[in-house]
Amino acid sequence: MSHVLLAARRPVRRLFALSALALAASAHAQPQANRLDTVVTTATRSPQRLSEVLADLTVITRADIERQAAASLADLLRNNGCGELARNGGPAGTTSVFLRGADNRHTLVLIDGVKTDSQATGGASWQGLPLAQIERVEVLKGPASALYGSDAVGGVIQIFTRKGGGRSSADVGIAAGNLGTYKADAYLAGAAGLFDYAVTGAFEGTDGFNATVDYPGSFSYVPDRDGFRRRQGTVRVGAQFSAGQRVEALLMRTYTRGQYDGSKSRPLVDDISKQDADAARLAWTAQWTPGLQTQLSFGESRDRYETTPSPYLTETRVRNLALTGFYQLAAGQQLNFTAERSEDKLENSGLRTAGVGKRHRNSAGLGYLLSAGAFDLQAHARHDRDSEFGDVNTGTLLAGYELAPGLRIVGSVGNAFRAPTIYQQGTVYGPDLGKPGVQPLDAERGRNMEAAVKWNSGDVELSATAYRNRISNLIVFGAAGSCNSSFGCYENVARARLQGVSLAGAARLAGVNLRATVDLQKPTDAANGLLLARRAKRLATLNADTTLGVWTVGAGLQAAGPRFDDAANKRRLGGYALLNLNAQLPLSREVKLQLNLDNVFGRDYQTAYGYAASPMTALVTLRWSPEW
């Protein structure tokens, strides 16, 4: 048995070594086309060049999305070293993403600035977020409640949809693969006078694989295939009334119908999950003077999840009205400001408030950005007043100093919070809130410190970040007693400690584009030192692509160390290493053929106990991008 375990560990260890070697090689590589001039907005809620960002920020581009052809957004994030995932079966199964070991509900997810969240489970429903409409993804690691308010304890993931402007463009792709997989997507964008537009539509499906594994005591194993069907569409329209006045509207809708195994006692029953994920936004951006810009926006998202024939239905609506902007005080100094109101609504039969729960939050924040030669400083402060648990103050301070051209050290401190979900607050308390002895749940709170070293020369990048995030007031479900419920109560009793070191590098070496990450982390229960469920101590990725004649070929490696499926660390999940391959062949100036092989060696692994992960998959894509 020991020989088997040793053999299983070797691929994981080799990938950690390869990733470390790629990071070391980056220091001696030749620069490629400069990506550091890319403009990003998530790190400060205002435009910045990527080279100016002090925080730990990763950008995934449209080219990355198309080349990797990941099965889902969560897979894309894992493939690029942005976080680890846990999933109940295939891409349509319930999915969690952990940034720096933080819980799924501790990552804020935005779609073009619109928050998406489930007030039933907490956190985004990753299985309902599409890839076809995405232009790029910005992943901010570390607490950001001083910028965004609730949820940003572990970080922020912002999804930017494809938009129009400039000359007309179009893109059509069709794909087929094993497991009965098919995909099709289309994109059309352009401009006419004052107006620009972008329309995206897609559908996909697969017969899938058996989502569950037969193990002793299994209650849900059914020997069948669990597939899914998904359709999605996005419309984005803008109007540029003058050089400084722009209005933009967004509408996105996604519907996913997935199969899952509900109970082995009902093997002939086809259990179905249905998920609707919608987002809409209207924004007015005004450049009043060269140094003053404001944006007034209204956004709404909806997350609806239903299962049949087992009856379950939950629906979350999140609305947000925000005024944001920045004012350049003088050369190298900028003041950012935010004022917003958020409203959450949950419909769920488990609530004691007639199946409907509501709350609102009013917020105001300020930020100061200073760039004085080799020294950079960012300070952010925010006040949130929640209608249920009261006031929360958050702040973040970041400082950076350039020791030599391209070499910078960065340090930061900050705190963050996550408001209790309406389900947590309303399931066991409901109408009893405010009665003697019944107090509302408090927010979960995090305090973070981190230090980083960053080096870049052209587009050769290396970074090392050490962090420690202490989270208190964690909400867990415990025994009855603190609320008027005989079933049990949610309580603010747990604590967690998230600490680790993240290494990242990107460069071009001997004609090959290399990107590598290594994460050495220790996300633990502060009370007993045990690892948090489904989180590994070691993670690594290595991605490479190059051109061979007319071909563009690439490979991606991902590895995760062993984890435990439970908080008691009794049920072990083995580590795994995966190899993905991709190749692109231009058939003409407008037509491209692409091949993707994921999990090439068909590794059998689990990210959640009792649930299978995807086997080897093959996908052939034909893409037409006409030139107008």
N, C-alpha and C positions, 0 to 999 in steps of 0.2 A: 504493500500500500504506500509506503514511504517513497518508493521509486516512482510511483505514479504521480504523487503530489509534487515531487521534485521536477519531473518532466513537464508538468503543467505550469510550473512557475518559471521555467527557463525562458519561454517566449516573452513573458512580461518583463523579466529582468533584462533581456537583450534589448527590448524596445527602450527601456529607461536609459540604458547605456548608449544606444544609437541617438536618442534625443539629446542627451548630454554632449555627445560628440558633435552633433550638428550645431549646438549652441556654441561650442568652442570654435568650430570651423568658421562660424559667422564672423568672428572677430578678425579673420584674415581674408575675408572674401572681397570681391570687387563690387562696388556699388552698382545697383540697377537703376531704372527710371525712378525718380524720387516720388514716393507716395506720401511723404511727410507734409506736403502742401495741401493734402486733402482737408476740406473744411468739415468740421464736426460741430455738433451743438449739444450733445447730451451731457458733457462733463460740467458745463456751467449754465446751461439753458440760454446760451448766446453763441454766435459763430466764433470758432477758433480754428486755427491750423492745427493739425494733429501733432506737429512738432512742438507746439506751445502748451499742450495739455499736461498738467501736473499729475492728474489722477491716473489710475490703471484702466486704460481704455483700449478696446479691441474693435476693429472695423472689419466686417465681412461684406464683400462687394457682390454685385450681381454676377460678375465673372466667376467668383468663387462658387456661388449658388448653382450656376449652370454647369460648371465643370464637375463639381462633386455630385450633383444630382442626388442629394440626400433624401431619405425616405420621409423626413419630417424636419421641422425647424429644430426640435430638440436634438435630433441626430446631427444636424449641421453645427449646432453649438458644441456638442461633444467632439465632433471631428476636428474642430478648430481650437480646442483647448480652452473653451470659455466656461465649461462646467461639466458636471457629471449628471447622468440621468438614471432614473428608475422608472420602469414601465411594466404595466400588466399586459404583456403580450405584444401585439403588433402596433403599428403607428397610430391606430385609432383607439388603443387602450389607454386607460388613465395613466398620465405621465407626470413625473416630477423632475424639475431641474434644480440642481444645487450649485450655487455660486459660492466658492470658498467654503463649502460645507454648510452654508446657511440653508434653512428649510425652504421648501418651495414657496411658501406664503411670504417669505422675507425678501423676495425679488419683485420689484415693481416692473410691470410690462406695459409698454406704451406702443400704440400704433399711430404714427404721425401725431404724437402728443396726446392721444386718447387713451386713457387708462382702461385696461381690460382685466377683469378680476371676477372670481366667484366668491360671493359672500356666504356660500354654503361650506365649501372646503377650504377657502382661503388660497389666494394665488391664482395665476393664469391657468386656463385649461389648454395646455399645450397641444393636445390632440386636435383642437379645433382651429389652430392658427395655420394659415396657408403659406406656401413657399412661392407659388407662381406670381403673386402680386408684389413680391418684395424687391426693392431696388438695392437696399443695403441694410445691415443691422449694426448698431453700435452697442457694445456691451461695456458698461461701466461697473467695475468691481469695487466694493467698499460702500460704506454707508452714505446715503445721499438724501436723507430726510430734510436736511437744511435747504435743499433745492426743491424737492418734490413732495415732502410730507410723508404720509403713512406708507408703509410697505417696503421702503428702500433701506432695509437693514443690511442685507447682503450685497445689494447692488441694483442696477437698473438696466433693463434690456429694452432698447427702443427700435422699433421696426419702421422703416421708411418705405412707403409704397412707391411704385413706379409712377413717374409724372411726365407731362408733356413739356412743350416749349421748343422753339427753334424749328428746324425742318421736320417734315413728316417722316415717321418711321413706323415700321411694323415688324412683327416677329411671330412666327407660327411654329409650334413644335408638336410632334406626335411621337409616341414611344410605346414599346411593347417589351415584355420580359417574362421570365418564368413565374411560377405561382399564379398564372393567369392575370398578370399585371398589365395595365394599360394606362396611358396618360395622354392628355392633349391640352395645349394651352395656346392662347392667342393674345397679342398685344398690339394696340394701335394708338399712336400718339401724333400730335401735330399742333398747329396753331393757325388761327385765322383772325387777322386784325388784332383787336385787344385780347382775344380769348386764346387759351391753350387748353388742351385736353389730353387725357390718357385713359384708355379703356382696356381692362384686362379680364379675360375669362378663362376658366380652366375646369376640367373634370378629370377624375382619376378613379381607379378601382383595382382591386386584387381579390383573388380567391383566398389568399393568405395561407397561413399555416395554423396548426393547433396551438392556441394561445396558452393552454395550461399543460402542466406536467403531472403525470401520475406518480404520486408519492404516498407513503403510509399516512393515513389520516386525511388524505385529500378529500375535500367536499365539493369541488367544482369541476373536476376533470371529466371531460366528455371527448371521446376520440373522434373529433371532426375538425374541419378547417374553419378558421374565423377570419373572414375578410372584411372589407369595408368599401364603401362608395362615397365619393366626395365631389361636390360641385362648389365653385366659388366665382365671385365676380367683384370687380372694383371699378368705380368711375371717379375720376378726379378731374375737376374743371377749375381753371383759374382765369382771372381777368386783371390785366395790368392797365389800370386807368391812367396812370402817369408813371414817371420814373420812380416815384416814392410811394405810390398807393396801389396795393394789390389785394384782391379778394379771392379766396380759394375755398372750394367745397370738396368734400370727400364722402363717398358712400361705399362701404365694403360689406359683403355678405358671404358667409360660408355655411354650408350644410354638410354634415358628416353622418353617415349611417353605418354603424359598425356591428359586427357580431362578437359575442363573448360567451363564455361558458359560465352559466349561473349556478347550476347544481347538478351533480352526477346522479341525483335521484330522479332527474327529469331529462334523460338523454335524448328524447325525441323532440324536446322543446328548443326552438331556435330563439335564444335570448338576443335582443337587439337594443343597442343604445343609439339615440338620436341627439345630435348636438347642433345647435345654431349659434354661430358667433358673428355678431354684427358690430359695425362701428361707423359712426358718422361724425363729421366735423365741418364747421364753418368758421373761417378765420379772416380777419382783416389786418393786414400788416401795413404800417405807415412809417415812412422815413421822413420825419418832420424837418430835421436838419442833418448835415453830414454826421453829427455825433449823437443824434437822438432817434431811436427806433422803438416803436411800440407794436404790440400785437394783441388784439382782442379776439378771443376764440370761445366757441361753445362746442362741446363734444359730448357724445353719448355712446356707450357700448352696451351690448346685451349678450349675456351668456345663458343659454337655455339648454338644459340637459334632461333627457327623459329615457327611461328604460321600459321595455315591454317584453313579455307579458307581465313580468314582475313590475308592479306599479310604483314608479318613483318619478317625481318631477320637481325640478328646482330651476328658478330663473332669477338672474341678477341683472339689475340695470344700474349703471353708473353714469351720472351726469356731472359735467364740470364746466363752469364759467370762469374764465381766467383773463386777467390783464397782465401781460409780461412785457419787459422791455429793458433797454440799457441806454445809459447816457455816458459819453466819453467826457470825463471831467477835464483832462489835460492829456498831453502826450504820455502814453503808458499807463493811464489810470482810467478805470471804467466802473460805473455804478450800475448794478443790475437790480431790478425790482420785480416783485410778483404780488398780486392780490387775486385770490380765487375762492370760489365756493364749490364744494363737492356735495353731491347727494347720492346716497346709496339706497337701493330698494331690493328686497329679497322676498320672493314668493316661494314658500316651502311648507309642506304639510306638517313638518316637525316643529314649526314655531308655535309657541303658546299664545301669540298675539293674532289669533284668527288666521294663521297661515301667511301673514304679511308683516314684514319688518321694515322700518325706515330709520334713516338717520342723516344728519348733515354735518358739514365741517366748514368753518370759515378760516381762511389762512392769509397771512401776509409775510413777505420775506424780502430781505435785502442782501446784496452781495457786493463785495468790493474786490476788484482785480487790479493788481499793480505789477508793472513790468519796468524794472529800473536796471538796465544793463544786464549784468549777470544774475541779478536777484529777481525772483518772481514771488508774489504773494497773492493768495486768494482767501477771502474770509466770507462766509455765508451764515446768515442767521434767519430763523423762521419761527413764527408762532402759529400754532394750530389750536382752534377751539372746537372740540367735538361735542355734539349735542347729548352724548351719553356719558362719557367719562371725564369730560372737562378739558383742561388746557395742557398743552405740551409745547415745550421750547426745545429747539434743536439748533445745533451750530456745527460748523466745520471750518477748520483752519488748515491751509496747505501752504507750504513754503518750499521753494526750489532755488538752488544755486548752481550756476555753471562753473565747475572747477577748471575746465579747459574746453576748447572748441569741441562740441558734441558730447561732452561728459557732464552730466547733471546729477546732483543728489536731491532727493525730495523727502520731506517728512510731513505727516498730517495727523491730526486728531479730530474726532467728531463723534457725535451721537446720533441715534436714529430711533424710530419706533414703528410698530405695527399695531393698528387699532384692532380690537377684537372683532371677529366677523359678526354680522347680524345673527347668524345661526348660533354661534357660541353664546352670544348675549341673550338671544330670545328663546332658545330651546328650553332652558331650564329655569330662567328667571322670568322672562316675559312680563306679564302685568304685575308681578311681585316687586319689580324694581321700585325703589323709593320707600318701601315698607320698612318698619323697624327691623334691623338686623340683616337686611338684604341690600348689599352694595353692588354696584355694577363692576364688571371686570375692568381692570386697568389695562393700559396699553403694554405690549411687550416692548422692551427697551434694550438698545444696544449701545455699547461704548467701544470705540475702535481707535487703535493707534497703529501706524504703519510707517515704514521707511523704505525708500527705493533708490536704486542707482540705475540711471539710464544712459546709454551711449548710442549715438548714431553718427554715421558718416555716409552722406548720400542717402541711400535707402538700406544701408546695413544697420540693423537695429538689434540691440541687446538690452535686456532689463532684468533686474532682480528686485523683488518686492517681498518684504517681511511684514507680517500683520498679526495683530491680536485683537479679536472682537469678543467682548464679554456681553452676553445677552442675559437679561434678567426678566422676571415676571412672565416667563414662558407659560402659556396656557395649556393645561392638560386636563383630561377628563378623569375625575376621581370619584370617590364615594359620596353618597348623599350626606347632607349635614349643613353645608354652608348656603344652601338654597332650599326653597320649598319644592323639592322634587324627590320622589322615592327611588328614581332610577340612577341619579348621580348628578354631579355638578362640574362645570368647567371652573378651574381655579388658576390663579396666578401663583404657582408654587415652584416651577422648575427654573433651572439656570443652565446655560451652556457656555462653553469656551471654544472659540474658533481661532486657531492660530496655525501659521504655516509660512512657507516661502514659495513664491511663484517665480519661475524663470521663463523667459521668452526670448526668441531670436528670429530674425528674418534676414536673408541675404541671397546673393547670387554667386554661386561657386562653380566654376568650370562650365558655365552655360546652364546650370541647374538652379531654379528658384527653390530655396529651402525656407521652411518655417517650422519651428519646433517649440514645444512648451513642456515644462516639467513642473508639477505641483507636488510639494511635500507638505502635507497638511495633517492636522490633528483636531478634528471636530469632536468634542467630547461633552458628556454630561458633567457639569461642574461639581455635582454632588458626589459622584463615585468614580469619575475618570474613565467611564466606558465610552466607546465610540458611539456616536449618533447613528441611528439605523440607516443602512444602505449607503454609507459614505466610506470611501477608501482613504487610506493614508497616502497612497501614491497614485498619481495620474500622469500620463505622458502622451504627447502626440508628436508626430513627425510627418510633414507633408512636403512633397517635392513635385515639380513639373518642369518639363523642358521640351524642346522641339527636336525631332529627328526627321530631317527632310521636310516633307509636307505635313507630317504628323505632329500633333501636340499630345504628349503622354504625361501621365501623372500617377502618383501613388500616395496613399495616406495610411498611416499606422496610428492606432489608438490603443492604449493600455490602461487598465485599472487594476490596482491591487485588491486583495481580499477585503470583503466587507462583512457586516452582520445584518441580517434582515430584521432583527428585533433589538429593542433597547437594552435587554438583558445580556446581549452578546452571546447567546446560546446557539443561534441558528446561523451557521457560516455560509457565506456566498463566496465561491472561489474567484480569484482574479482571472482576467482574460486579456488577450491581445488580438486585435483584428487588423486585417490588411484589406484595403480597398484600392482598386485600380481604375483608371479612366484613360480614354484615348479619343482624340478628335481628328477627323479627316475632312478637309474641305473638298467637296465634290465640284464646287464652282465658287465664284465670288459671293454668291448669295445662299448657297446650300451647304450644310455641314452635317456630317454623320458622326455620331458619338456612341461610344460603348462604355458602360459602367459595370464593374464587378465589385460587389460589396461582400465582406466576410468571405474572402476568396477560399479559405481553407475550411469553411463550414464549421467554425468553432461553436461548440455547444456550451452556452453560458446563460446565466440568469442575472438580471438586475433587480428582480423581486422574486422572493421564494415562491415556488409553485407555478411560475409563469415563464414560458419559453421566450427566448429572444429570436430575432430573425435569422434564418439560415442563410446560406449563400444565395445571393440574388444577382441576376443578370438583367440589364436593361439596355435596349438599343433605341437611340433617339435620332430622328431626322428633323433638322431645324432649318427653316427658310427665313432669311432676313433680307427682304428686297431693298434695293437701293433706289431711292427716288430723287 
